[in-house]
């Protein structure tokens, strides 16, 4: 009888306005939660893009033994080298004949070393196999290039053999794959060539790193800075070309500091507050709307329940009847609001311009599995809240008097 009566009353429910408010409130909360989660995940990727390790030392040029010196510091587990040069021109032969393709950034990475540092730093970094497994041998180097460079090389019929200069030495490479971006490059970089350092052929002079990636915990930033400055001084003193002017001091950045800087200050703080306020406020407003839904039908429900109590309905059965009656209304409104709030970010993401808050890294708004658990928990809380509101209201109305006095109660 309890299930039948509760289902029948739910089917005759005519309270619509408060449920619309529930849908809007829960939709707002879900929208804010999904967008905030997408921005947070994108900031993590942005930090890993800038520092794909626990720390990075950036300078002009480091002596080859700087990696060994860093490896002996406390807490350091792995070190790898990176070389970056911008605005290099591509050539069609070893002599240096200009290919008339345009200027391109060059990045040299030790594929296996970068993969180890990323794993030791717990950075989710996918190194292309062409860079990770490359080894010295005859023929051009396998290179990962940007789509724009790949298109230009294919148009000039140089995708199987082209040349690029790195610190005064020209290397032949072939297109082994394309990528829209890569760590240590700017998020908006559209023209780049990435070469595997470990596969470079032997030349009279060897490239020297301009950045060093370190994996370790804990790391002393000041000790890293001192070791980097000493490495630059040794290169300037003992390198192939010695200089008289003192090199600019190195900069040390940790991924944790970069991540914190991306989320703090200015509009970022306002954005975070707005999303938190929207999620919390939407949830609270949704619960209030459910309370109003319950109160809107409290009088008629009180009369029915008082008669059923007279016929022998227990308090436990009354709560069960109330749950059966309210579950369809609460479930439909909460699920509809959550669905609307989860779908809207996917539709509006291209026009929201959220990449301004993630250092240029595109924000990927995706379905959050935790949203399902949050919706189920919110539905349970909403039902419990509705039952509590009904119980308080019935105590105020006094069910026995409702039965005796009817509408005048």
C-alpha positions as CSV (number, residue, x, y, z in Angstrom):
1,X,0.0,0.0,0.0
2,X,2.8,2.4,0.8
3,X,4.5,1.9,-2.5
4,X,1.2,2.2,-4.4
5,X,0.0,5.3,-2.6
6,X,3.4,7.0,-2.9
7,X,3.6,6.3,-6.6
8,X,0.1,7.5,-7.2
9,X,0.7,10.8,-5.3
10,X,3.9,11.3,-7.2
11,X,2.0,10.9,-10.5
12,X,-0.5,13.5,-9.5
13,X,2.1,16.1,-8.3
14,X,1.4,19.5,-9.9
15,X,4.2,21.5,-8.2
16,X,6.2,22.7,-11.2
17,X,7.7,26.2,-10.4
18,X,9.9,25.1,-7.5
19,X,11.2,22.1,-9.5
20,X,12.2,24.5,-12.3
21,X,14.3,26.4,-9.8
22,X,15.9,23.1,-8.7
23,X,16.9,22.3,-12.3
24,X,18.4,25.8,-12.7
25,X,20.2,25.7,-9.4
26,X,21.7,22.3,-9.9
27,X,22.5,23.1,-13.5
28,X,24.4,26.2,-12.3
29,X,26.3,24.2,-9.6
30,X,27.2,21.4,-12.1
31,X,28.3,24.0,-14.8
32,X,30.6,25.7,-12.3
33,X,32.0,22.4,-11.0
34,X,32.7,21.0,-14.5
35,X,34.4,24.2,-15.7
36,X,36.4,24.6,-12.5
37,X,37.7,21.0,-12.8
38,X,38.6,21.6,-16.5
39,X,40.5,24.7,-15.7
40,X,42.3,23.0,-12.8
41,X,43.3,20.1,-15.0
42,X,44.4,22.5,-17.8
43,X,46.6,24.4,-15.3
44,X,48.3,21.1,-14.4
45,X,49.0,20.5,-18.1
46,X,50.3,24.1,-18.4
47,X,52.6,23.6,-15.5
48,X,53.9,20.4,-17.0
49,X,54.3,22.1,-20.4
50,X,56.5,24.8,-18.8
51,X,58.4,22.5,-16.4
52,X,58.1,18.8,-17.4
53,X,60.0,17.8,-14.3
54,X,60.3,18.7,-10.7
55,X,62.5,21.7,-11.5
56,X,64.2,23.3,-14.5
57,X,67.4,25.4,-14.7
58,X,67.4,27.9,-17.6
59,X,70.6,29.7,-18.6
60,X,72.7,30.6,-21.7
61,X,75.0,27.6,-22.0
62,X,76.2,25.0,-19.5
63,X,79.4,23.1,-19.3
64,X,79.0,19.3,-20.1
65,X,79.9,18.3,-16.5
66,X,77.1,20.4,-15.0
67,X,74.7,17.4,-15.2
68,X,77.1,15.3,-13.1
69,X,77.4,18.1,-10.5
70,X,73.7,18.4,-10.3
71,X,73.3,14.6,-9.9
72,X,75.5,14.7,-6.7
73,X,73.2,17.2,-5.0
74,X,70.9,15.9,-2.2
75,X,67.5,14.8,-3.3
76,X,68.3,14.8,-7.1
77,X,67.2,11.5,-8.8
78,X,67.7,12.3,-12.5
79,X,68.9,15.1,-14.7
80,X,68.5,15.5,-18.5
81,X,69.6,18.2,-20.9
82,X,67.7,20.4,-23.3
83,X,68.8,22.8,-26.0
84,X,66.5,25.5,-27.4
85,X,67.3,28.0,-30.2
86,X,64.8,30.2,-31.9
87,X,64.4,31.6,-35.4
88,X,66.7,29.2,-37.3
89,X,66.4,28.8,-41.0
90,X,65.9,25.5,-42.8
91,X,68.3,24.5,-45.6
92,X,68.0,22.1,-48.5
93,X,71.5,20.8,-48.4
94,X,74.5,20.5,-46.1
95,X,76.1,23.6,-47.7
96,X,73.3,25.7,-46.3
97,X,71.2,26.6,-49.3
98,X,68.2,28.4,-48.0
99,X,65.0,26.4,-48.4
100,X,62.9,29.6,-48.3
101,X,60.5,28.0,-45.8
102,X,60.8,30.5,-43.0
103,X,62.3,30.7,-39.5
104,X,61.8,27.8,-37.2
105,X,62.5,27.1,-33.5
106,X,64.8,24.1,-32.7
107,X,64.6,21.9,-29.6
108,X,67.1,19.2,-28.9
109,X,66.0,16.6,-26.2
110,X,67.5,13.4,-25.0
111,X,64.4,11.2,-25.6
112,X,65.2,8.5,-23.0
113,X,66.5,11.0,-20.5
114,X,63.4,13.2,-20.8
115,X,61.2,10.1,-20.4
116,X,63.0,9.1,-17.2
117,X,62.9,12.5,-15.7
118,X,59.2,12.9,-16.5
119,X,58.4,9.5,-14.9
120,X,60.5,10.2,-11.8
121,X,58.7,13.6,-11.5
122,X,55.3,11.9,-11.9
123,X,54.5,14.0,-15.0
124,X,52.2,12.4,-17.5
125,X,54.3,13.1,-20.6
126,X,54.1,11.1,-23.8
127,X,57.4,11.1,-25.6
128,X,57.1,10.1,-29.3
129,X,58.8,6.8,-30.1
130,X,60.9,8.5,-32.8
131,X,62.6,10.7,-30.1
132,X,62.7,8.1,-27.4
133,X,64.3,5.2,-29.4
134,X,66.5,7.1,-31.8
135,X,70.1,6.0,-32.0
136,X,73.2,7.1,-33.8
137,X,73.4,5.8,-37.3
138,X,73.6,6.7,-41.0
139,X,71.0,8.8,-42.6
140,X,68.9,11.8,-41.5
141,X,67.8,12.2,-37.9
142,X,64.1,11.4,-37.1
143,X,62.4,14.6,-36.1
144,X,59.1,15.7,-34.7
145,X,57.9,18.9,-36.3
146,X,54.9,21.2,-36.1
147,X,52.1,20.8,-38.7
148,X,53.0,24.1,-40.3
149,X,56.6,23.1,-40.8
150,X,55.6,19.6,-42.0
151,X,53.3,21.2,-44.6
152,X,56.1,23.6,-45.8
153,X,58.6,20.7,-46.0
154,X,56.2,18.5,-48.0
155,X,55.4,21.4,-50.3
156,X,59.1,21.9,-50.9
157,X,59.6,18.1,-51.2
158,X,62.1,18.2,-48.3
159,X,60.2,16.1,-45.8
160,X,62.7,13.2,-46.3
161,X,65.8,15.3,-46.1
162,X,66.3,18.8,-44.8
163,X,69.0,20.6,-42.8
164,X,68.9,22.9,-39.8
165,X,71.6,24.7,-37.9
166,X,72.1,24.1,-34.2
167,X,74.9,26.1,-32.4
168,X,76.8,26.5,-35.6
169,X,76.5,22.8,-36.8
170,X,74.1,21.8,-39.5
171,X,72.2,18.5,-39.1
172,X,70.1,16.5,-41.6
173,X,66.7,15.4,-40.5
174,X,63.5,13.8,-41.8
175,X,59.9,14.2,-40.7
176,X,59.1,11.3,-38.4
177,X,55.9,12.7,-37.0
178,X,54.0,15.9,-36.2
179,X,52.9,17.4,-32.9
180,X,50.8,20.5,-32.1
181,X,53.0,21.3,-29.1
182,X,55.8,20.0,-26.9
183,X,57.1,20.7,-23.3
184,X,59.6,23.6,-23.0
185,X,58.0,25.3,-26.0
186,X,55.6,28.2,-25.8
187,X,51.9,27.2,-25.8
188,X,51.4,29.3,-29.0
189,X,54.5,28.0,-30.8
190,X,53.5,27.0,-34.3
191,X,56.8,26.4,-36.0
192,X,59.4,24.1,-34.5
193,X,61.6,21.1,-35.1
194,X,62.5,18.6,-32.3
195,X,65.6,16.5,-32.7
196,X,66.8,13.5,-30.6
197,X,70.0,14.6,-28.9
198,X,71.3,11.0,-28.3
199,X,71.3,10.3,-32.0
200,X,73.3,13.3,-33.2
201,X,76.3,12.4,-35.4
202,X,79.8,13.1,-34.1
203,X,81.1,16.6,-35.1
204,X,84.1,18.7,-34.3
205,X,82.0,20.5,-31.7
206,X,79.2,19.1,-29.7
207,X,76.0,21.0,-28.7
208,X,75.8,22.3,-25.1
209,X,72.5,22.5,-23.2
210,X,70.7,25.7,-22.5
211,X,68.3,24.2,-19.9
212,X,68.6,21.3,-17.5
213,X,65.6,19.3,-16.2
214,X,65.8,17.8,-12.7
215,X,63.7,15.2,-11.0
216,X,64.0,14.9,-7.2
217,X,62.5,15.5,-3.8
218,X,63.2,17.6,-1.8
219,X,65.1,20.0,-4.0
220,X,67.1,23.0,-2.8
221,X,66.4,25.8,-5.3
222,X,69.4,27.9,-4.1
223,X,71.7,24.9,-4.4
224,X,70.4,24.3,-8.0
225,X,71.0,28.0,-8.8
226,X,74.6,27.9,-7.5
227,X,75.4,24.7,-9.5
228,X,73.8,26.2,-12.6
229,X,75.8,29.5,-12.3
230,X,79.0,27.5,-11.8
231,X,78.3,25.4,-14.8
232,X,77.8,28.5,-16.9
233,X,81.1,29.9,-15.6
234,X,83.0,26.7,-16.4
235,X,81.6,26.8,-19.9
236,X,82.6,30.4,-20.4
237,X,86.1,29.7,-19.0
238,X,86.8,26.3,-20.6
239,X,84.5,26.2,-23.6
240,X,85.5,26.3,-27.2
241,X,84.8,30.1,-27.3
242,X,85.5,32.0,-24.2
243,X,83.9,35.3,-23.3
244,X,85.0,38.2,-21.2
245,X,81.5,39.3,-20.1
246,X,79.9,37.6,-17.2
247,X,76.9,35.5,-18.3
248,X,73.4,36.3,-16.9
249,X,72.6,34.3,-13.8
250,X,70.4,31.2,-14.3
251,X,66.8,31.0,-13.3
252,X,65.3,28.1,-11.4
253,X,61.7,27.2,-11.6
254,X,59.8,24.3,-9.9
255,X,56.6,22.9,-11.3
256,X,54.9,23.4,-8.0
257,X,55.7,27.1,-8.0
258,X,54.6,27.5,-11.6
259,X,51.3,25.7,-10.8
260,X,50.8,28.0,-7.8
261,X,51.5,31.1,-9.9
262,X,48.9,30.0,-12.5
263,X,46.2,29.8,-9.9
264,X,46.9,32.8,-7.8
265,X,46.6,36.6,-8.2
266,X,44.4,38.9,-10.2
267,X,41.5,37.5,-12.2
268,X,42.5,33.9,-11.3
269,X,41.5,34.4,-7.7
270,X,38.2,36.0,-8.7
271,X,37.5,33.2,-11.1
272,X,38.1,30.5,-8.5
273,X,35.9,32.3,-6.0
274,X,33.2,32.7,-8.6
275,X,33.1,29.0,-9.5
276,X,33.2,27.9,-5.9
277,X,30.5,30.4,-5.0
278,X,28.4,29.3,-8.0
279,X,28.7,25.6,-7.1
280,X,28.0,26.1,-3.4
281,X,25.3,28.7,-4.0
282,X,23.6,26.5,-6.7
283,X,23.5,23.5,-4.4
284,X,22.1,25.5,-1.5
285,X,19.5,27.1,-3.7
286,X,18.5,23.7,-5.1
287,X,18.0,22.4,-1.5
288,X,15.9,25.4,-0.7
289,X,13.8,24.9,-3.8
290,X,13.2,21.3,-2.8
291,X,12.1,22.5,0.6
292,X,9.6,24.9,-1.0
293,X,8.4,22.0,-3.2
294,X,7.7,20.0,-0.1
295,X,6.0,22.9,1.7
296,X,3.8,23.7,-1.3
297,X,2.0,20.4,-1.0
298,X,2.3,20.1,2.8
299,X,-1.4,20.9,3.6
300,X,-2.9,18.3,1.3
301,X,-0.2,15.8,2.2
302,X,-0.8,16.4,5.9
303,X,-4.5,15.6,5.6
304,X,-3.9,12.4,3.7
305,X,-1.2,11.3,6.1
306,X,-3.3,12.0,9.1
307,X,-6.1,9.8,7.8
308,X,-3.6,7.1,7.0
309,X,-2.2,7.4,10.5
310,X,-5.7,6.9,11.9
311,X,-6.0,3.8,9.8
312,X,-2.8,2.4,11.3
313,X,0.1,3.9,9.2
314,X,3.3,3.8,11.3
315,X,5.9,6.5,11.4
316,X,8.3,4.3,9.5
317,X,5.7,3.6,6.8
318,X,4.9,7.3,6.7
319,X,8.6,8.1,6.0
320,X,8.6,5.4,3.3
321,X,5.5,6.9,1.7
322,X,7.1,10.3,1.7
323,X,10.3,9.0,0.1
324,X,8.4,7.1,-2.6
325,X,6.4,10.3,-3.4
326,X,9.3,12.6,-3.5
327,X,12.0,10.4,-5.1
328,X,10.7,10.8,-8.7
329,X,10.4,14.6,-8.4
330,X,13.8,15.0,-6.8
331,X,15.5,12.5,-9.1
332,X,14.2,14.0,-12.3
333,X,15.0,17.6,-11.3
334,X,18.5,16.8,-9.9
335,X,19.5,14.6,-12.9
336,X,18.1,17.1,-15.4
337,X,20.0,20.0,-13.8
338,X,23.2,17.9,-13.6
339,X,22.9,16.9,-17.2
340,X,22.3,20.5,-18.4
341,X,25.2,21.7,-16.3
342,X,27.6,19.1,-17.7
343,X,26.6,19.6,-21.3
344,X,26.7,23.4,-21.4
345,X,30.5,23.7,-20.8
346,X,31.1,21.3,-23.8
347,X,29.0,23.6,-26.0
348,X,30.2,27.0,-24.7
349,X,33.9,26.1,-24.2
350,X,35.0,27.5,-27.6
351,X,33.6,30.9,-26.9
352,X,34.4,31.3,-23.2
353,X,38.1,32.1,-23.7
354,X,39.2,30.1,-20.7
355,X,42.7,29.6,-22.0
356,X,43.5,33.1,-20.7
357,X,43.5,31.6,-17.2
358,X,45.8,28.6,-18.1
359,X,48.8,30.4,-19.7
360,X,47.5,29.8,-23.2
361,X,46.9,26.1,-22.9
362,X,43.5,25.1,-24.3
363,X,41.0,24.1,-21.6
364,X,39.6,20.7,-22.2
365,X,36.2,20.4,-20.6
366,X,35.3,16.8,-20.3
367,X,32.9,14.6,-18.4
368,X,33.9,14.2,-14.8
369,X,33.3,10.7,-13.3
370,X,33.2,12.4,-9.9
371,X,30.1,14.3,-11.0
372,X,28.0,11.1,-11.0
373,X,29.0,10.4,-7.3
374,X,28.3,14.1,-6.5
375,X,24.8,13.9,-8.1
376,X,23.9,10.7,-6.2
377,X,25.1,12.2,-3.0
378,X,23.2,15.4,-3.6
379,X,20.1,13.4,-4.4
380,X,20.4,11.5,-1.2
381,X,20.9,14.7,0.8
382,X,18.0,16.3,-1.0
383,X,15.7,13.4,-0.1
384,X,16.8,13.4,3.5
385,X,16.4,17.2,3.7
386,X,12.9,16.9,2.2
387,X,11.9,14.3,4.8
388,X,13.3,16.5,7.6
389,X,11.4,19.5,6.3
390,X,8.2,17.5,6.1
391,X,8.6,16.2,9.6
392,X,9.1,19.7,11.0
393,X,6.1,21.0,9.2
394,X,3.9,18.1,10.3
395,X,4.9,18.8,13.9
396,X,3.8,22.4,13.5
397,X,0.5,21.4,11.8
398,X,-0.3,18.6,14.3
399,X,-1.7,15.8,12.2
400,X,-4.6,15.0,14.6
401,X,-6.0,18.6,14.4
402,X,-5.7,18.5,10.6
403,X,-7.9,15.4,10.6
404,X,-10.5,17.0,12.9
405,X,-10.6,20.5,11.6
406,X,-9.7,20.0,7.9
407,X,-9.0,23.2,6.0
408,X,-9.3,25.4,9.0
409,X,-6.3,23.7,10.7
